[in-house]
Each structure stands twice: as C-alpha cells, then as structure tokens.
C-alpha cells in the first residue's frame, strides 16, 4: 500500500496543501502502475519553518511521529506488510 503524507501550510503565493497533494498524486500513479492500493492523503504534522498562518496545521514532530507509528501498526495488523510512505 502506498501512503502519501504531507503538511498543510502557507507557502507564500503557492497554494496551501501542495506538500500533501504531490505525494497523493505519486501514490495514485504508483498504485495504478503496480496494481496496488493507496490510502487517501494524510494531512499531518510539523510544517517546518512556516510562520503560523490561517491555513497551516501544526503538530509537534514528536506527536507526528507517534501518529504515523500508530497508523503503520494498524495497517500491519490489517495485513499490509509492504508499506511505502511517500512525502
């Protein structure tokens, strides 16, 4: 299963969510080419050096890592032994 992850943050004049939309597009393309599955895009975590702005979602790096570990373990229990995380 391909799992796209990315932050949603303000990026100057660029659209918010591009860090999330690009991995989703790659996951969709790769899943189609390999007859696999992909998850909907995961909007998550630490937006790096972005100044807090109306469209920025903030989660600490520690909380983000814990969140991704929970998801990975859940997918493993559901039988997804091969997980490709795309950021």
C-alpha atoms as an extended CHARMM CRD file, in Angstrom:
* protein
*
        87  EXT
         1         1  UNK       CA              0.0000000000        0.0000000000        0.0000000000  PROA      1               0.0000000000
         2         2  UNK       CA              1.2360000000        3.4780000000       -0.8440000000  PROA      2               0.0000000000
         3         3  UNK       CA              0.6950000000        6.0370000000        1.9200000000  PROA      3               0.0000000000
         4         4  UNK       CA              1.1070000000        9.7170000000        0.9930000000  PROA      4               0.0000000000
         5         5  UNK       CA              1.8300000000       12.1410000000        3.8350000000  PROA      5               0.0000000000
         6         6  UNK       CA              2.3940000000       15.8540000000        3.8660000000  PROA      6               0.0000000000
         7         7  UNK       CA              1.9730000000       19.0510000000        5.8030000000  PROA      7               0.0000000000
         8         8  UNK       CA             -0.6100000000       21.6920000000        5.0140000000  PROA      8               0.0000000000
         9         9  UNK       CA              0.9810000000       25.0860000000        5.3500000000  PROA      9               0.0000000000
        10        10  UNK       CA              1.1250000000       28.5020000000        3.8360000000  PROA      10              0.0000000000
        11        11  UNK       CA              3.8300000000       28.6630000000        1.1450000000  PROA      11              0.0000000000
        12        12  UNK       CA              3.9660000000       32.2900000000        0.0680000000  PROA      12              0.0000000000
        13        13  UNK       CA              1.9960000000       32.6340000000       -3.1690000000  PROA      13              0.0000000000
        14        14  UNK       CA              1.8590000000       28.8660000000       -3.7330000000  PROA      14              0.0000000000
        15        15  UNK       CA             -1.3000000000       27.0010000000       -2.7910000000  PROA      15              0.0000000000
        16        16  UNK       CA             -1.6130000000       25.5320000000        0.6740000000  PROA      16              0.0000000000
        17        17  UNK       CA             -1.6000000000       21.7650000000        0.6600000000  PROA      17              0.0000000000
        18        18  UNK       CA              0.9400000000       21.2180000000       -2.1070000000  PROA      18              0.0000000000
        19        19  UNK       CA              3.1270000000       19.2090000000        0.2940000000  PROA      19              0.0000000000
        20        20  UNK       CA              0.1220000000       16.9230000000        0.6810000000  PROA      20              0.0000000000
        21        21  UNK       CA             -1.1970000000       16.8730000000       -2.9220000000  PROA      21              0.0000000000
        22        22  UNK       CA              2.0930000000       15.9010000000       -4.6120000000  PROA      22              0.0000000000
        23        23  UNK       CA              2.6070000000       12.7180000000       -2.5690000000  PROA      23              0.0000000000
        24        24  UNK       CA             -1.0450000000       11.8060000000       -3.1570000000  PROA      24              0.0000000000
        25        25  UNK       CA             -0.5930000000       12.1100000000       -6.9300000000  PROA      25              0.0000000000
        26        26  UNK       CA              2.5450000000        9.9410000000       -6.8210000000  PROA      26              0.0000000000
        27        27  UNK       CA              0.7940000000        7.3360000000       -4.6840000000  PROA      27              0.0000000000
        28        28  UNK       CA             -2.1560000000        7.1780000000       -7.0790000000  PROA      28              0.0000000000
        29        29  UNK       CA              0.1320000000        6.8100000000      -10.0960000000  PROA      29              0.0000000000
        30        30  UNK       CA              2.3520000000        4.1790000000       -8.4600000000  PROA      30              0.0000000000
        31        31  UNK       CA             -0.6350000000        2.1800000000       -7.2370000000  PROA      31              0.0000000000
        32        32  UNK       CA             -2.1080000000        2.1420000000      -10.7320000000  PROA      32              0.0000000000
        33        33  UNK       CA              1.1740000000        1.0590000000      -12.3210000000  PROA      33              0.0000000000
        34        34  UNK       CA              1.7970000000       -1.7270000000       -9.8020000000  PROA      34              0.0000000000
        35        35  UNK       CA             -1.8050000000       -2.9230000000       -9.3790000000  PROA      35              0.0000000000
        36        36  UNK       CA             -1.6310000000       -1.8690000000       -5.7220000000  PROA      36              0.0000000000
        37        37  UNK       CA             -3.6420000000        0.2050000000       -3.3020000000  PROA      37              0.0000000000
        38        38  UNK       CA             -3.1150000000        3.6950000000       -1.9460000000  PROA      38              0.0000000000
        39        39  UNK       CA             -4.5540000000        5.4610000000        1.0490000000  PROA      39              0.0000000000
        40        40  UNK       CA             -6.1540000000        8.8600000000        0.8750000000  PROA      40              0.0000000000
        41        41  UNK       CA             -3.5590000000       11.5210000000        1.5660000000  PROA      41              0.0000000000
        42        42  UNK       CA             -2.6450000000       12.0250000000        5.2090000000  PROA      42              0.0000000000
        43        43  UNK       CA             -2.5140000000       15.6360000000        6.2110000000  PROA      43              0.0000000000
        44        44  UNK       CA             -0.2060000000       15.7770000000        9.1560000000  PROA      44              0.0000000000
        45        45  UNK       CA              2.4830000000       17.1540000000       11.2690000000  PROA      45              0.0000000000
        46        46  UNK       CA              5.2400000000       19.6300000000       11.5190000000  PROA      46              0.0000000000
        47        47  UNK       CA              5.1600000000       22.4140000000        8.9230000000  PROA      47              0.0000000000
        48        48  UNK       CA              8.8630000000       23.2030000000        9.3430000000  PROA      48              0.0000000000
        49        49  UNK       CA              9.7740000000       26.8670000000        9.3880000000  PROA      49              0.0000000000
        50        50  UNK       CA              6.4350000000       28.2180000000        8.2040000000  PROA      50              0.0000000000
        51        51  UNK       CA              5.1140000000       31.1250000000       10.1990000000  PROA      51              0.0000000000
        52        52  UNK       CA              1.7650000000       30.2400000000       11.6930000000  PROA      52              0.0000000000
        53        53  UNK       CA             -0.8910000000       31.3250000000        9.2320000000  PROA      53              0.0000000000
        54        54  UNK       CA             -4.5980000000       30.6480000000        8.6610000000  PROA      54              0.0000000000
        55        55  UNK       CA             -4.0740000000       27.5260000000        6.5330000000  PROA      55              0.0000000000
        56        56  UNK       CA             -1.2030000000       25.9620000000        8.4850000000  PROA      56              0.0000000000
        57        57  UNK       CA             -1.8060000000       22.7990000000       10.5100000000  PROA      57              0.0000000000
        58        58  UNK       CA              0.7200000000       22.3980000000       13.3140000000  PROA      58              0.0000000000
        59        59  UNK       CA              1.6410000000       19.2390000000       15.1880000000  PROA      59              0.0000000000
        60        60  UNK       CA              4.9200000000       18.7590000000       17.0430000000  PROA      60              0.0000000000
        61        61  UNK       CA              7.4790000000       16.3720000000       15.4850000000  PROA      61              0.0000000000
        62        62  UNK       CA              7.0530000000       14.0110000000       18.4600000000  PROA      62              0.0000000000
        63        63  UNK       CA              3.2630000000       13.9050000000       18.1170000000  PROA      63              0.0000000000
        64        64  UNK       CA              3.5480000000       13.4920000000       14.3350000000  PROA      64              0.0000000000
        65        65  UNK       CA              5.9060000000       10.5360000000       14.6660000000  PROA      65              0.0000000000
        66        66  UNK       CA              3.6320000000        8.8730000000       17.2220000000  PROA      66              0.0000000000
        67        67  UNK       CA              0.6560000000        9.3570000000       14.8770000000  PROA      67              0.0000000000
        68        68  UNK       CA              2.4720000000        7.7700000000       11.9260000000  PROA      68              0.0000000000
        69        69  UNK       CA              3.6230000000        4.8140000000       14.0580000000  PROA      69              0.0000000000
        70        70  UNK       CA              0.0410000000        4.1220000000       15.1460000000  PROA      70              0.0000000000
        71        71  UNK       CA             -1.0850000000        4.1780000000       11.5120000000  PROA      71              0.0000000000
        72        72  UNK       CA              1.7520000000        1.9020000000       10.3830000000  PROA      72              0.0000000000
        73        73  UNK       CA              0.9820000000       -0.6430000000       13.1170000000  PROA      73              0.0000000000
        74        74  UNK       CA             -2.7180000000       -0.5540000000       12.2860000000  PROA      74              0.0000000000
        75        75  UNK       CA             -2.0050000000       -1.1910000000        8.6060000000  PROA      75              0.0000000000
        76        76  UNK       CA              0.3450000000       -4.0350000000        9.5310000000  PROA      76              0.0000000000
        77        77  UNK       CA             -2.3680000000       -5.6810000000       11.6610000000  PROA      77              0.0000000000
        78        78  UNK       CA             -4.7080000000       -5.4090000000        8.6730000000  PROA      78              0.0000000000
        79        79  UNK       CA             -2.2700000000       -7.3600000000        6.5150000000  PROA      79              0.0000000000
        80        80  UNK       CA             -0.3690000000       -4.5830000000        4.7460000000  PROA      80              0.0000000000
        81        81  UNK       CA              3.1400000000       -5.9310000000        5.2250000000  PROA      81              0.0000000000
        82        82  UNK       CA              4.5740000000       -3.7430000000        2.4650000000  PROA      82              0.0000000000
        83        83  UNK       CA              4.0420000000       -0.0860000000        3.1740000000  PROA      83              0.0000000000
        84        84  UNK       CA              5.5430000000        2.6650000000        1.0410000000  PROA      84              0.0000000000
        85        85  UNK       CA              5.3450000000        6.0580000000        2.7370000000  PROA      85              0.0000000000
        86        86  UNK       CA              5.6530000000        8.9740000000        0.3130000000  PROA      86              0.0000000000
        87        87  UNK       CA              6.3850000000       12.5150000000        1.4500000000  PROA      87              0.0000000000
